[in-house]
């Protein structure tokens, strides 16, 4: 193959971003699907760069004495 990983992943992420914007404007109920695909591709990209899965973005569920664990759980199911 003559293409580099960076050129392939770069164009893929750019096209997914364009697709997400198009879907958000034309069929907003399906935008979550595109966002989920983007997240999976970004996770793959991280793995390709560092050889490991990325750490979860949120590690603390209690902020200023308020427990957000149930809210975060609900968001994960979306």
N, C-alpha and C positions, 0 to 999 in steps of 0.2 A: 504494500500500500504506500502511496506517495504522499498522502496527507498526514499531517502531524496530529497528535491527540489534541493539542491546544486549539488548532484550527477547527477540528470537528466539534469539540465541546463548546467552543466559543460561538460558532454559528448555531448549534443546537439550542443553547441557552438564549441567544438573541431571538431565534425563531419562536421558541416557547413563550418568551416575553411578549412578542407580537401577537401570538395566538391567544394568550391570556387576555390581552387588551381587547382583541376582536371579540372574544367570547363574552367578556364582561359587558361589552356594549350591545351585543346582539342576542345573547342567550345567557343572561346572568345566572340563571339557576345551575348552569354547568361549569361556572368559573372555578368552583372548588375542585373539580376533577383536574383541570389544567394546573392549578396550584399544587395539587398532590403530586402530579407528574413532575413538575418543576422541583419540588422538594426531593423526590427520589433521585433525579438527575444530579442535583447539587450534592446529595449524599454520596453518590457514585464518584463525582468529581473530587470531593474531599478525600475519599478512600484512595483514588488514583494518585492524588498528590502526597498523602501522608501515610498510606498503608494501614489505616485504621478508621473505624467509624467515628464520626464527630460526636463530641459530648453533647448531651441534651442542652438546649439553650437555657432552660429554667431548672435550677437545682434546688432552690428554696421555694417552698410553698407558703411559708408564713412570712408576711411582710408587714412591718409595723404592728405586729400583734394580731393580724387578720390572717386566717387560714384560707388560702386560695386553692387547696388541693382538689376540692370538688369541682370548682370552676374550671381548673386546668384539665381535669379528667373529662369534663363535658366538651371542652374545646378539642381535645384529642380525638373524640369520636366524630367530630365534624369533618 
